[in-house]
Amino acid sequence: MPDQSGPDQSGSDQSGPKPSIPYWHLWTDQDGVSHQRQCALTEFELTQVGGAAPQWNNKHERSEATVVVTVQPVGWVGEWHENPAPQWIVVLSGRWWIESMDGFRIEQGPGEFSLGEDQNCTEQDGRRGHRSGTAGDQPAVLMTGICSLPCSDERWAGWLNTADEVLRERVATLC
């Protein structure tokens, strides 16, 4: 019978190198201004699930969450607002954009995702939180996982892993 243990944690054979998957983090600073920064999911472990071959998993602690699929029509714009709670937003189809209070704007398409965590912003010049809207000539279909964990909960540490250690420390001080 062939060896079912799989490759070591370095991913030296068919599993490839340890993944680093980028996402955008929308967050609020101590002055109540929203910002965006590219981060990465990096805490992957090569493990088997059931009897299947090993795969890379970035496991997050179990918590209560609500999943919502949203269809934003062509031309839709959500004027300044905050995310109601920390939430992961995954683009399933179409394109959309997000603009934070500091004027930084990103656009995302299918397979890209972000962490919306801009609660407790302070209104400045009519801006609070972020604006978002559809881009292009197709509706944007988004899947949102709304988390019930407060930002200060230690379980967020596994969700906020970034390639940038300075950002990780700054996020920790903001929560």
C-alpha angles and dihedrals in degrees: 000000000000121000107270096186093093129210125320123267092273089070092233097167136029093337092071125209122331106279127245111192118193125223136164120250117206108198142162124240127216090271092057095253120137120229137175128223132174112243134168140228102235108154096097124152125194104235141149121248109207109318095328124117115273117281135182112263130184099195122200122199116263115263139153112277140163121222118209127180111208129193112201112196123234108281094019115153124185104203121215112326141135126242106260091230136347106299142174112226119198122188109226097177140347123026135276139179135220125202121193126207092262089064096253112141130190132184124211136192138188114326095016120113144183141198111236109205105147099129121144097029119165115231112249123178091342093310125119125163110334145312122231138178148157122284124206132005100306132075115257114239112201132181112208126194106199110201126211095206116108116233091250093059112114090226088073089070090080092050096050100056110141137179087235111075092192091057090048090055092046093049089051090055092049094054 
